[in-house]
């Protein structure tokens, strides 16, 4: 079911909803177009799937399109992704030539027709070549933690980035020395989506029964794509350390994305590592599993996000919104969501993560306090209504630079 913007008033209050309506009035008749690399899988697709209908409900002309690319193209862009995170990869001139060829193919086949273009991440970055022909306002939206990115790759991407009107990063530490405008817009979750809405205890029980998970013992969960950067093997090490002292279970659940050819390889590695332990559930879930993910998080005693690098970490916000104590790596956008000891716990090592998990499991009142504070922090800062406001304000700032806007 598609939500209306008015449905969010009980969650965020009437003032913010009224502000969104007033801002939107200044942008009516000015179409926006979002472009990314996949329609399902990953945080970008999830956000756009929920956000575009809300833009439309505000009376705005909003579109979302997905570029085309074959296995070789997405293998190359996965290398881009890893290199932005600081991982070493080999990129040949033939790789760059193929990337440009696919970009040119998308330029010819896509209907790029808007006043504002939001181009998400490196895969479609080359579409900006159309700016010289049609003008308008172009924004590159980088969702990736680029703090320690490979200098060669950044130098290559900057050749595209400098042609945009603005760049959006998820956290201040990701910003770069650029000649164009930069702004910080953190991602968000939708509190009314199937993944985040309230569920009855009966529904939670049904999901756990479906996956044969024992509710009588503590449950440790990490929800994420099967990706090297999410460190699922490190999560298993954490669980085994905790298991020495506490009889617990581990759930590693997530799916894949069409632009991530490494996912199945990582999944196989995780399954092999976990195969001899009946208390580890490795669940490869289809894109339609939002209710299942919701229930798994709600049933968990501790939620982990042991990422090596992280652009933002929507699963952290999802767990905090459900009032769950979260132990997560102190990387990327996770540090915006977790104030250590107040809204969750931040860790730097496998040993530290295991220690904090045991601390939470041994202290239910502490766990409850973390969960309560975490939920309120997400409500105030990382819901989709705030995200929409930030995009509206960015478009207005690009369109009416130097003008005073009266709401």
MOLIN-V30347 format. One record per residue. RES is the residue in one letter. SS is DSSP state (~ for helix, > for strand, _ for the rest). OMEGA is omega in whole degrees, 0 to 359 (999 if undefined). D_FIRST is the distance of its C-alpha to the first C-alpha in whole Angstrom. Layout:
res=RES ss=SS omega=OMEGA d_first=D_FIRST
res=RES ss=SS omega=OMEGA d_first=D_FIRST
This chain:
res=X ss=_ omega=179 d_first=0
res=X ss=_ omega=180 d_first=4
res=X ss=_ omega=172 d_first=6
res=X ss=_ omega=182 d_first=10
res=X ss=~ omega=179 d_first=13
res=X ss=~ omega=181 d_first=14
res=X ss=~ omega=184 d_first=12
res=X ss=~ omega=183 d_first=14
res=X ss=~ omega=178 d_first=17
res=X ss=~ omega=182 d_first=18
res=X ss=~ omega=188 d_first=18
res=X ss=~ omega=179 d_first=20
res=X ss=_ omega=184 d_first=22
res=X ss=~ omega=185 d_first=22
res=X ss=~ omega=180 d_first=25
res=X ss=~ omega=179 d_first=22
res=X ss=~ omega=178 d_first=20
res=X ss=~ omega=178 d_first=23
res=X ss=~ omega=179 d_first=24
res=X ss=~ omega=180 d_first=21
res=X ss=~ omega=180 d_first=22
res=X ss=~ omega=178 d_first=25
res=X ss=~ omega=182 d_first=25
res=X ss=~ omega=180 d_first=23
res=X ss=~ omega=181 d_first=25
res=X ss=_ omega=183 d_first=28
res=X ss=_ omega=179 d_first=26
res=X ss=_ omega=182 d_first=25
res=X ss=_ omega=179 d_first=26
res=X ss=_ omega=186 d_first=26
res=X ss=_ omega=174 d_first=24
res=X ss=> omega=180 d_first=23
res=X ss=> omega=176 d_first=23
res=X ss=> omega=179 d_first=22
res=X ss=> omega=174 d_first=23
res=X ss=> omega=189 d_first=23
res=X ss=_ omega=183 d_first=24
res=X ss=_ omega=180 d_first=21
res=X ss=_ omega=179 d_first=18
res=X ss=_ omega=179 d_first=17
res=X ss=_ omega=178 d_first=19
res=X ss=_ omega=186 d_first=20
res=X ss=~ omega=183 d_first=19
res=X ss=~ omega=179 d_first=20
res=X ss=~ omega=180 d_first=17
res=X ss=~ omega=180 d_first=15
res=X ss=~ omega=183 d_first=15
res=X ss=~ omega=179 d_first=15
res=X ss=~ omega=180 d_first=12
res=X ss=~ omega=188 d_first=10
res=X ss=~ omega=184 d_first=13
res=X ss=~ omega=177 d_first=14
res=X ss=~ omega=179 d_first=11
res=X ss=~ omega=172 d_first=12
res=X ss=~ omega=180 d_first=16
res=X ss=~ omega=179 d_first=15
res=X ss=~ omega=176 d_first=14
res=X ss=_ omega=178 d_first=17
res=X ss=_ omega=182 d_first=19
res=X ss=_ omega=178 d_first=20
res=X ss=_ omega=185 d_first=20
res=X ss=> omega=178 d_first=19
res=X ss=> omega=176 d_first=19
res=X ss=> omega=179 d_first=18
res=X ss=> omega=183 d_first=21
res=X ss=> omega=179 d_first=22
res=X ss=_ omega=175 d_first=26
res=X ss=_ omega=177 d_first=28
res=X ss=_ omega=181 d_first=30
res=X ss=_ omega=183 d_first=32
res=X ss=~ omega=181 d_first=33
res=X ss=~ omega=180 d_first=36
res=X ss=~ omega=183 d_first=34
res=X ss=~ omega=172 d_first=32
res=X ss=~ omega=178 d_first=34
res=X ss=~ omega=182 d_first=36
res=X ss=~ omega=172 d_first=33
res=X ss=~ omega=174 d_first=33
res=X ss=~ omega=176 d_first=36
res=X ss=~ omega=181 d_first=36
res=X ss=~ omega=181 d_first=33
res=X ss=~ omega=181 d_first=35
res=X ss=~ omega=174 d_first=38
res=X ss=~ omega=177 d_first=36
res=X ss=_ omega=179 d_first=36
res=X ss=_ omega=180 d_first=40
res=X ss=_ omega=180 d_first=40
res=X ss=_ omega=177 d_first=43
res=X ss=_ omega=176 d_first=42
res=X ss=_ omega=177 d_first=44
res=X ss=_ omega=181 d_first=43
res=X ss=_ omega=176 d_first=46
res=X ss=~ omega=177 d_first=46
res=X ss=~ omega=176 d_first=45
res=X ss=~ omega=181 d_first=42
res=X ss=~ omega=178 d_first=42
res=X ss=~ omega=179 d_first=43
res=X ss=~ omega=177 d_first=40
res=X ss=~ omega=181 d_first=37
res=X ss=~ omega=178 d_first=39
res=X ss=~ omega=179 d_first=39
res=X ss=~ omega=176 d_first=35
res=X ss=~ omega=178 d_first=34
res=X ss=~ omega=178 d_first=37
res=X ss=~ omega=179 d_first=35
res=X ss=~ omega=177 d_first=32
res=X ss=~ omega=181 d_first=33
res=X ss=~ omega=188 d_first=34
res=X ss=~ omega=184 d_first=31
res=X ss=_ omega=174 d_first=29
res=X ss=_ omega=180 d_first=28
res=X ss=_ omega=187 d_first=29
res=X ss=_ omega=181 d_first=28
res=X ss=_ omega=173 d_first=27
res=X ss=_ omega=178 d_first=29
res=X ss=> omega=178 d_first=27
res=X ss=> omega=174 d_first=27
res=X ss=> omega=184 d_first=25
res=X ss=> omega=191 d_first=27
res=X ss=> omega=172 d_first=25
res=X ss=_ omega=190 d_first=28
res=X ss=_ omega=189 d_first=31
res=X ss=_ omega=180 d_first=30
res=X ss=_ omega=188 d_first=29
res=X ss=~ omega=183 d_first=32
res=X ss=~ omega=179 d_first=34
res=X ss=~ omega=181 d_first=32
res=X ss=~ omega=176 d_first=34
res=X ss=~ omega=179 d_first=37
res=X ss=~ omega=183 d_first=35
res=X ss=~ omega=180 d_first=36
res=X ss=~ omega=182 d_first=40
res=X ss=~ omega=188 d_first=39
res=X ss=~ omega=181 d_first=36
res=X ss=_ omega=181 d_first=36
res=X ss=_ omega=184 d_first=33
res=X ss=> omega=184 d_first=32
res=X ss=> omega=180 d_first=31
res=X ss=> omega=171 d_first=30
res=X ss=> omega=182 d_first=30
res=X ss=> omega=181 d_first=27
res=X ss=_ omega=181 d_first=29
res=X ss=_ omega=190 d_first=27
res=X ss=_ omega=174 d_first=30
res=X ss=_ omega=184 d_first=32
res=X ss=_ omega=184 d_first=35
res=X ss=_ omega=184 d_first=38
res=X ss=_ omega=187 d_first=40
res=X ss=_ omega=180 d_first=39
res=X ss=_ omega=183 d_first=42
res=X ss=~ omega=180 d_first=44
res=X ss=~ omega=182 d_first=45
res=X ss=~ omega=182 d_first=41
res=X ss=~ omega=177 d_first=40
res=X ss=~ omega=179 d_first=43
res=X ss=~ omega=182 d_first=42
res=X ss=~ omega=181 d_first=38
res=X ss=~ omega=175 d_first=40
res=X ss=~ omega=174 d_first=42
res=X ss=~ omega=188 d_first=38
res=X ss=~ omega=185 d_first=37
res=X ss=_ omega=179 d_first=40
res=X ss=_ omega=178 d_first=39
res=X ss=_ omega=177 d_first=35
res=X ss=_ omega=181 d_first=35
res=X ss=> omega=174 d_first=34
res=X ss=> omega=177 d_first=32
res=X ss=> omega=173 d_first=30
res=X ss=> omega=182 d_first=30
res=X ss=_ omega=183 d_first=28
res=X ss=_ omega=182 d_first=31
res=X ss=~ omega=184 d_first=35
res=X ss=~ omega=181 d_first=37
res=X ss=~ omega=188 d_first=35
res=X ss=_ omega=184 d_first=37
res=X ss=_ omega=172 d_first=40
res=X ss=_ omega=182 d_first=43
res=X ss=_ omega=180 d_first=41
res=X ss=_ omega=181 d_first=43
res=X ss=_ omega=183 d_first=39
res=X ss=> omega=173 d_first=37
res=X ss=> omega=176 d_first=35
res=X ss=> omega=180 d_first=32
res=X ss=> omega=173 d_first=30
res=X ss=_ omega=179 d_first=27
res=X ss=_ omega=175 d_first=25
res=X ss=_ omega=186 d_first=22
res=X ss=_ omega=171 d_first=19
res=X ss=> omega=177 d_first=16
res=X ss=_ omega=184 d_first=13
res=X ss=_ omega=182 d_first=13
res=X ss=_ omega=179 d_first=10
res=X ss=_ omega=178 d_first=9
res=X ss=_ omega=182 d_first=9
res=X ss=_ omega=187 d_first=13
res=X ss=_ omega=182 d_first=14
res=X ss=_ omega=178 d_first=12
res=X ss=_ omega=177 d_first=15
res=X ss=_ omega=177 d_first=16
res=X ss=_ omega=175 d_first=18
res=X ss=~ omega=180 d_first=22
res=X ss=~ omega=179 d_first=21
res=X ss=~ omega=178 d_first=18
res=X ss=~ omega=179 d_first=20
res=X ss=~ omega=180 d_first=23
res=X ss=~ omega=181 d_first=22
res=X ss=~ omega=180 d_first=21
res=X ss=~ omega=176 d_first=24
res=X ss=~ omega=179 d_first=26
res=X ss=~ omega=182 d_first=24
res=X ss=_ omega=177 d_first=26
res=X ss=_ omega=180 d_first=29
res=X ss=_ omega=184 d_first=29
res=X ss=_ omega=181 d_first=32
res=X ss=_ omega=183 d_first=30
res=X ss=_ omega=179 d_first=34
res=X ss=_ omega=182 d_first=35
res=X ss=> omega=180 d_first=33
res=X ss=> omega=174 d_first=31
res=X ss=> omega=187 d_first=31
res=X ss=> omega=163 d_first=28
res=X ss=> omega=176 d_first=27
res=X ss=> omega=178 d_first=24
res=X ss=_ omega=171 d_first=24
res=X ss=_ omega=176 d_first=25
res=X ss=_ omega=190 d_first=28
res=X ss=_ omega=178 d_first=30
res=X ss=~ omega=184 d_first=34
res=X ss=~ omega=178 d_first=33
res=X ss=~ omega=176 d_first=31
res=X ss=_ omega=179 d_first=34
res=X ss=~ omega=177 d_first=33
res=X ss=~ omega=174 d_first=36
res=X ss=~ omega=177 d_first=37
res=X ss=~ omega=179 d_first=35
res=X ss=~ omega=177 d_first=36
res=X ss=~ omega=177 d_first=40
res=X ss=~ omega=180 d_first=38
res=X ss=~ omega=183 d_first=37
res=X ss=~ omega=175 d_first=41
res=X ss=~ omega=179 d_first=42
res=X ss=~ omega=184 d_first=40
res=X ss=~ omega=178 d_first=41
res=X ss=_ omega=183 d_first=45
res=X ss=_ omega=185 d_first=44
res=X ss=_ omega=179 d_first=41
res=X ss=_ omega=187 d_first=40
res=X ss=> omega=178 d_first=36
res=X ss=> omega=179 d_first=34
res=X ss=> omega=173 d_first=32
res=X ss=> omega=171 d_first=28
res=X ss=> omega=187 d_first=28
res=X ss=> omega=177 d_first=25
res=X ss=> omega=181 d_first=23
res=X ss=_ omega=180 d_first=22
res=X ss=_ omega=177 d_first=24
res=X ss=_ omega=184 d_first=23
res=X ss=_ omega=180 d_first=25
res=X ss=_ omega=181 d_first=27
res=X ss=_ omega=183 d_first=28
res=X ss=_ omega=180 d_first=31
res=X ss=_ omega=190 d_first=32
res=X ss=~ omega=183 d_first=30
res=X ss=~ omega=177 d_first=31
res=X ss=~ omega=179 d_first=34
res=X ss=~ omega=179 d_first=33
res=X ss=~ omega=180 d_first=31
res=X ss=~ omega=178 d_first=35
res=X ss=~ omega=181 d_first=37
res=X ss=~ omega=179 d_first=35
res=X ss=~ omega=179 d_first=35
res=X ss=~ omega=181 d_first=38
res=X ss=~ omega=186 d_first=39
res=X ss=~ omega=195 d_first=37
res=X ss=_ omega=183 d_first=38
res=X ss=_ omega=183 d_first=41
res=X ss=_ omega=182 d_first=39
res=X ss=_ omega=179 d_first=37
res=X ss=_ omega=173 d_first=35
res=X ss=> omega=176 d_first=34
res=X ss=> omega=175 d_first=30
res=X ss=> omega=187 d_first=29
res=X ss=> omega=174 d_first=26
res=X ss=> omega=191 d_first=25
res=X ss=_ omega=175 d_first=21
res=X ss=_ omega=182 d_first=19
res=X ss=_ omega=183 d_first=16
res=X ss=_ omega=189 d_first=13
res=X ss=_ omega=184 d_first=15
res=X ss=~ omega=179 d_first=13
res=X ss=~ omega=179 d_first=13
res=X ss=~ omega=179 d_first=17
res=X ss=~ omega=178 d_first=18
res=X ss=~ omega=182 d_first=16
res=X ss=~ omega=179 d_first=19
res=X ss=~ omega=178 d_first=22
res=X ss=~ omega=182 d_first=22
res=X ss=~ omega=180 d_first=22
res=X ss=~ omega=187 d_first=24
res=X ss=_ omega=174 d_first=26
res=X ss=_ omega=175 d_first=30
res=X ss=> omega=175 d_first=30
res=X ss=> omega=179 d_first=28
res=X ss=> omega=163 d_first=30
res=X ss=> omega=188 d_first=29
res=X ss=_ omega=184 d_first=32
res=X ss=_ omega=172 d_first=32
res=X ss=_ omega=172 d_first=35
res=X ss=_ omega=182 d_first=34
res=X ss=_ omega=177 d_first=30
res=X ss=_ omega=175 d_first=29
res=X ss=_ omega=181 d_first=26
res=X ss=_ omega=182 d_first=25
res=X ss=~ omega=181 d_first=21
res=X ss=~ omega=174 d_first=22
res=X ss=~ omega=179 d_first=24
res=X ss=~ omega=179 d_first=22
res=X ss=~ omega=181 d_first=19
res=X ss=~ omega=178 d_first=22
res=X ss=~ omega=179 d_first=24
res=X ss=~ omega=179 d_first=21
res=X ss=_ omega=177 d_first=21
res=X ss=_ omega=183 d_first=24
res=X ss=_ omega=173 d_first=26
res=X ss=_ omega=185 d_first=29
res=X ss=> omega=170 d_first=29
res=X ss=> omega=187 d_first=32
res=X ss=> omega=178 d_first=32
res=X ss=> omega=180 d_first=34
res=X ss=_ omega=182 d_first=36
res=X ss=_ omega=171 d_first=34
res=X ss=_ omega=184 d_first=33
res=X ss=_ omega=177 d_first=30
res=X ss=~ omega=183 d_first=30
res=X ss=~ omega=173 d_first=33
res=X ss=~ omega=185 d_first=31
res=X ss=~ omega=185 d_first=28
res=X ss=_ omega=167 d_first=31
res=X ss=_ omega=191 d_first=34
res=X ss=> omega=179 d_first=36
res=X ss=_ omega=181 d_first=37
res=X ss=_ omega=178 d_first=35
res=X ss=_ omega=181 d_first=31
res=X ss=> omega=180 d_first=32
res=X ss=> omega=180 d_first=35
res=X ss=> omega=183 d_first=36
res=X ss=> omega=180 d_first=38
res=X ss=_ omega=185 d_first=40
res=X ss=_ omega=174 d_first=41
res=X ss=~ omega=181 d_first=40
res=X ss=~ omega=179 d_first=43
res=X ss=~ omega=179 d_first=42
res=X ss=~ omega=179 d_first=38
res=X ss=~ omega=179 d_first=39
res=X ss=~ omega=182 d_first=41
res=X ss=~ omega=177 d_first=38
res=X ss=~ omega=179 d_first=36
res=X ss=~ omega=178 d_first=39
res=X ss=~ omega=180 d_first=40
res=X ss=~ omega=183 d_first=36
res=X ss=~ omega=179 d_first=37
res=X ss=~ omega=187 d_first=40
res=X ss=_ omega=184 d_first=39
res=X ss=~ omega=181 d_first=36
res=X ss=~ omega=175 d_first=36
res=X ss=~ omega=178 d_first=36
res=X ss=~ omega=181 d_first=33
res=X ss=~ omega=180 d_first=32
res=X ss=~ omega=177 d_first=33
res=X ss=~ omega=182 d_first=32
res=X ss=~ omega=180 d_first=28
res=X ss=~ omega=180 d_first=28
res=X ss=~ omega=180 d_first=30
res=X ss=~ omega=180 d_first=27
res=X ss=~ omega=182 d_first=24
res=X ss=~ omega=178 d_first=26
res=X ss=~ omega=178 d_first=27
res=X ss=~ omega=180 d_first=23
res=X ss=~ omega=184 d_first=22
res=X ss=~ omega=192 d_first=25
res=X ss=~ omega=193 d_first=25
res=X ss=_ omega=173 d_first=22
res=X ss=> omega=189 d_first=18
res=X ss=~ omega=180 d_first=16
res=X ss=~ omega=175 d_first=18
res=X ss=~ omega=180 d_first=21
res=X ss=~ omega=178 d_first=20
res=X ss=~ omega=179 d_first=19
res=X ss=~ omega=180 d_first=22
res=X ss=~ omega=178 d_first=25
res=X ss=~ omega=179 d_first=24
res=X ss=~ omega=180 d_first=24
res=X ss=~ omega=178 d_first=27
res=X ss=~ omega=179 d_first=28
res=X ss=~ omega=178 d_first=28
res=X ss=~ omega=180 d_first=30
res=X ss=~ omega=178 d_first=33
res=X ss=~ omega=184 d_first=33
res=X ss=~ omega=189 d_first=33
res=X ss=_ omega=182 d_first=35
res=X ss=_ omega=179 d_first=37
res=X ss=_ omega=179 d_first=40
res=X ss=_ omega=172 d_first=39
res=X ss=_ omega=182 d_first=38
res=X ss=_ omega=180 d_first=35
res=X ss=_ omega=178 d_first=34
res=X ss=_ omega=999 d_first=31
